[in-house]
Structures are given as C-alpha cells and as structure tokens.
Amino acid sequence: MPYRRPRGTQDILPAEAAKWQAVEATFREICERFGYGEIRTPMFEQTELFVRSVGESTDIVAKEMYTFTDRGGRSMTLRPEGTAPVVRAYLENGLYAQGGVQKFYYLSAIFRYERRQEGRYRQHHQAGIEALGSLQPSLDVEVITLGLTYLSAVGLDEVELLLNSIGCPRCRPVHREALRAYLRDRLDHLCPDCQRRFEVNPLRILDCKVPTCQTATQDAPVMLDYLCSECAEHFTAVRKGLTDLEVAYTLQPRLVRGLDYYTKTAFEIAHPALGAQNVLLGGGRYDGLVEQCGGPPTPGIGFGSGLERVLLALEKTGRTVSLSPRPRLYIAAVSPPERVQAQQLAWQLRREGLRVELDHEGRSLKGQMRQANRLGAALVLLLKEDELAAGQVTLRDMRRGEQELVPLEGLPERTIRQLGHSHRW
C-alpha cells in the first residue's frame, strides 16, 4: 500500500462515525435549546486574520499553522481555531448591524501542526460557540452552563469547571510588569519557549506544562490580585451567577488560555479520566477582538471543545453514546424481474424516508435472509414473481417471526406504520 494517511490524522470509519454523529447531534440540540444558530465558515482564511487575532507570539502562529500561498500569490492558512473566522463572517456579512446579541455554534475541522497528543490530532474536530454583543456577566454564565449541559448530555458528568479572570488592557500591564520582575531572576529555570515569552507575553508562562517552568512560577503574582474595578466586579458577578445556579467551580489563577485575544473571564472544563491532557472544553471572553479585526467595539465570549477528547473520555469511562437506531427494511429478491422490482421499491421507500437494504452480491434467498438478520432488519419484503403479478408481496416481521401477503398499493404507508415512525424529510 503506497499511500497512507498524513501523520497526525485519522480515518473515522463507519462504526466509529456513528459515535461522532451522536455527539454532534447532541451538541446541535443543546445549542439550539440555548438559542444558538449554526454558522459554517471556510476551511481556510487569509493568514493575516489569524496572525492579527490569535497573536503573533502565540505557539499557534509561531509554530503550528498550515500556511500556503495560493495561485494568486495570497497567503492562506487552514483554520487553526474557530473564533476568528466567526468574527470575520460576523463583520463581512454585516450581522453587527442587526444589533442585540448574535449567538452562533459550529462543528469544524481544526488544523495545527503540533506534537501528537492523546485525543488531539493535526486535523482535529471542534464543537464551539460564540456569542457577540453583550458585556453582561449573565452571558458568561450562559456560555459556561451550555458547555456543562452538553457534556452532561453525552454522559460526562464527573467534570471540573476551572475559572479565572485574566483582566483587560487597562489592568494587565501592571500585572505584566510584576510578573516580569518576579521572573527576571528565574529566567535560567525557564524552558526556551518561556524565555521567549518573557518579553512578548509573560502571562502565558503561567500556563506552561514544563515541570521546571511550573516550579519557577509556583509563587508568581497572579492576575486576580491586579484586576481593575470593572474586571473585579464582572468576575464577582460571574461567580455569583454560577453559585446561584448551584454550579460548582474551582478558582484557577494560573489558567490563561493560549490565545492573545482573551480578556476577563477564562474557563476550562476538565475530566479526570484523561490524565495530564484532561481539558474537554475551554474558552473565555474576547471583548476587543471584533474591533481588532476592523469592526465596531463589540464584546464577545465563546468556547471550543475537541470532539476527539470528548469521545476519548467517554471511552475511558465506559460510557456509550448513540443515536436512536432507525428501523431497517430489507428487500429480498432472486430472479432478474424480482430484482428490478426490488430496485424500484427500494427507491420509492427510501424517498419516503425509510432505511432500505438490497442484495448486490447475487445471494440466494436463504443467503439474503441471513444477511437481513445480520443487519438487524425489522422487516423483510419477500418478492416473488407470481405474487408481484397479482400486485402483492410477502411482508415478514423479523421481530415476531410472522409474515403475511400485503398489497403493493399503499405499501410505503403500511411499512412506515409497521416500523413505528417515518423519517421523511
């Protein structure tokens, strides 16, 4: 086999895809329950969009983006995160002019050239939401509780909500200088990446997972001690809103997230079953991002959740997630005229929304019945030339082991009724 999938990617085969579909369907239903509408953006965008929004000093921009030059000489980048494209679409399509809070959800492929981790691939998949247009702490609470509701709905209740505030452009500079002063005599104990971050973005050193960096920053000043009055009041209101809803959380002063656009509230939801890489969902506020991308001052908040991580947590905890199976109908036919009629019936019934299987391997009638059993077919239509000539077919109920002759006329309605429901679009 000369061709293999690219390193850091995966093939999602039909047996696994069913689990993905169930998680995605749950996410869609929860988002719609909270009043969020789906948005789909291109898989690639202008490189400058990510450089400007995510931050030139971040690992994503510095090391991880898949960037290429198109035939027009423009620099393009495969989507490395979900928020910036939504903000671009929000501005380009004039959605800000509608006023009020605009709420979006998406299910998107994300591309980052990074070291393979458990539950993380160079092409991974993200479920995310964005809410634009309100500074109110109640929106922070809604976004967080949507994330918790989603994870609970797929079967992950034993999660921990980690919460922090990383301030705003008014209060962060004071903390930044205090952090630099603390770290200046400890630079030799920092990893090369954090030595670079010391000048460009020292706050992110607090989030480094290298043990020597964690030891060096153990007693470093934290942002919570430097919040301006506005940020402090906002964070207090968010905490009260969660407490009012009896949502447990843990203050995590070292939580800073990895993107430069975050302000004020930052949060992660982790699951103990995943060990060191335990974050299922993370997000926060980005009140300056829309303006930074050329739009009017517009506050925003959102989160992203890796589908691979969610599925991995379900696997490790022994949970299963699935869609309600649609009943299956099998049409058995042997002779050429019977097979022609089977093809016609299958098309008619599929257009009515039924899940129909046919034999395409020339099996005998006995072999087709065995195949219907293997597929878990609820009903089998047995086509025989003499019965077809009389406008009838044999309908066998596999669950009861009973069969009867039924007229071809009205067959779709009868079959739908016998299966219990219709899935017609």
Secondary structure as UniProt FT lines:
FT   TURN            7..8
FT   HELIX           14..33
FT   TURN            34..35
FT   STRAND          37..38
FT   STRAND          44..46
FT   HELIX           47..54
FT   TURN            56..57
FT   HELIX           60..64
FT   STRAND          67..69
FT   TURN            71..72
FT   STRAND          75..78
FT   HELIX           83..92
FT   TURN            93..94
FT   HELIX           95..98
FT   STRAND          102..111
FT   TURN            118..119
FT   STRAND          123..132
FT   HELIX           137..154
FT   STRAND          160..165
FT   TURN            169..171
FT   HELIX           172..183
FT   HELIX           184..189
FT   HELIX           192..200
FT   HELIX           202..207
FT   HELIX           211..216
FT   TURN            217..219
FT   HELIX           223..226
FT   HELIX           229..244
FT   TURN            245..246
FT   STRAND          250..251
FT   TURN            253..254
FT   TURN            260..261
FT   STRAND          263..270
FT   HELIX           272..274
FT   TURN            275..276
FT   STRAND          279..285
FT   TURN            287..288
FT   HELIX           289..292
FT   TURN            293..294
FT   STRAND          300..306
FT   HELIX           307..316
FT   TURN            317..318
FT   STRAND          328..332
FT   HELIX           336..351
FT   TURN            352..353
FT   STRAND          355..358
FT   HELIX           365..375
FT   STRAND          379..382
FT   HELIX           385..389
FT   TURN            390..391
FT   STRAND          392..397
FT   TURN            398..401
FT   STRAND          402..407
FT   TURN            409..410
FT   HELIX           411..419
//
